[in-house]
C-alpha cells in the first residue's frame, strides 16, 4: 500500500520584515546552515530563504511588502512565551529537535554564548526542553525525546472527555484510516466555503481550483535555481 500519511515537517514558513536579522539569528545562534535565498516563486516582490535542519526539514522565511505594517501584538498575533495565548491558527511556538540530553545542554550553551537568555531544561516525561525567544517575537524551543511517545500513557482520559472526543473519535484519531490511491486521480471537489480555504479572492480561488492538475503544475512550477 502506498503510504499516504505525512512523515515530517518539510519546512515551517515564517513571515518576516527583516530576513537578514532572522538569518543572522538562525545561522549564528542556532547553527542552521543557509541553503536557499531567492525570489519567491509566483509571489511578486517576495524573498524566500531556507535554513537547514536536516536534508528534508527546513525553516523558511518570507519577506514581502506589507509585513512590516502588520502590528505585532502579544496575545493576538504572538503568544509571547510557551504558555501564552495567540489567535487560533497562528503559531504558538515551534520546537526544534536535537539527538539527546547532551546535545540539548550543548545547544543551551551555544545560545547563551550568543547573548540570548534560555530557560531549562524542563523534563516533561515525553521530552526535555529549553525555551527562548527569537527575532520579531518568535517563541522557540529545542527538545529531545529518548523514545517515541506512547499514546497509552500520554493520552489523558480526562482531557479526551473535556475536548468532546468520543471513544469512536479516539479510535479514529489513534488509528487513522488508510488510503489506497485509485488508478485515476481524484477530481477536485467543488469549492465549499464551509471547509478550510486559502484566503484568495473568491474569483481567483474558483479559477485556481478549476484548473486541471496538469495545467496548474505546468503554469506554476519554477524548477531552475537562481544560480546556474
PyMOL commands that set and color helices and strands:
alter all, ss='L'
color gray80, all
select helices_A, chain A and resi 19-29+67-69+101-113+135-137+151-154+157-162+167-174+202-210+213-220
alter helices_A, ss='H'
color red, helices_A
select strands_A, chain A and resi 11-15+33-39+47-54+57-63+94-97+119-123+128-134+138-144
alter strands_A, ss='S'
color yellow, strands_A
deselect
rebuild
show_as cartoon
